[in-house]
């Protein structure tokens, strides 16, 4: 049962740069609150993966060709989160692959693709409370969201966390340095799509455990939803 007992559906929008922990934190928050979670980044990755399945190198991709490929993408409610399907089949490993990671920033900059993703996310929030995460959820997609959170963390710490998740072990300082450089470059690519809403609550997670940041957001959500 949902813990958000508002008279109307509540949207909790969580934004932040790449590797700031948006998706994992948002999913945990949604589970704690008993509502669904929707990850906009999964849709960008799905559109990118769908386009990679077609012919043509990324330097000849057009917005129209990406949107045509994205027709194979569906976003369906699962037990706790909306889940991406490609041609009706789950493709989590493919979505997290290096090929998609290398090209997803290119796809995310395409205005018509962004409009397509944003519309899919808005559809998820029709009639029910939801936790959504991305890079412009609290600005372009849900400017009237009941609660807006903007997560940040030091690039070195973001790199360390990402490597722990990817490798399943503690990374070396050299490994973290390489990953940090990649994250800083990704931040520069995504700068125009990563904007903090004026009324968003900024949470620096550099020195917070994930449980601590989840507790903080859940408390804020209960305050606005109760």
CORFENFEN-V903328 format. One record per backbone hydrogen bond with DSSP energy under -0.5 kcal/mol. NH is the residue of the N-H (numbers start at 1). CO is the residue of the C=O. If there is no record, write none. Layout:
NH;CO
NH;CO
This chain:
3;33
4;33
5;3
12;10
12;130
13;11
13;147
14;12
14;132
15;13
15;149
16;134
17;151
20;17
25;21
26;22
27;23
28;24
29;25
30;26
31;27
32;28
33;29
34;30
35;30
36;129
37;80
38;131
40;38
40;133
42;39
43;39
43;40
44;40
45;41
46;42
47;43
48;44
49;45
50;46
51;47
52;48
53;49
54;50
54;51
60;57
61;58
66;62
67;63
68;64
69;65
70;66
71;68
72;69
73;70
74;85
76;83
78;81
82;37
83;76
85;74
86;89
87;72
87;85
88;72
89;86
95;91
96;92
97;94
101;97
102;98
103;99
103;100
104;100
107;103
108;104
109;105
109;106
110;107
111;109
113;110
114;110
115;111
116;112
117;113
118;114
119;115
120;116
121;117
122;118
123;119
124;120
125;121
125;122
126;123
127;125
128;125
130;10
131;36
132;12
132;130
133;38
134;14
140;136
141;136
142;137
145;142
146;11
147;11
149;13
150;201
151;15
152;203
158;154
159;155
160;156
161;157
162;158
163;159
164;160
165;161
166;162
167;163
168;164
171;169
176;172
177;173
178;174
179;175
180;176
181;177
182;178
183;179
184;180
185;181
186;182
187;183
188;184
189;185
190;186
191;187
191;188
193;190
194;190
194;191
195;135
195;193
200;197
201;148
202;200
203;150
205;152
205;203
208;205
213;209
214;210
215;211
216;212
217;213
218;214
219;215
220;216
221;217
222;218
223;219
224;220
225;221
226;222
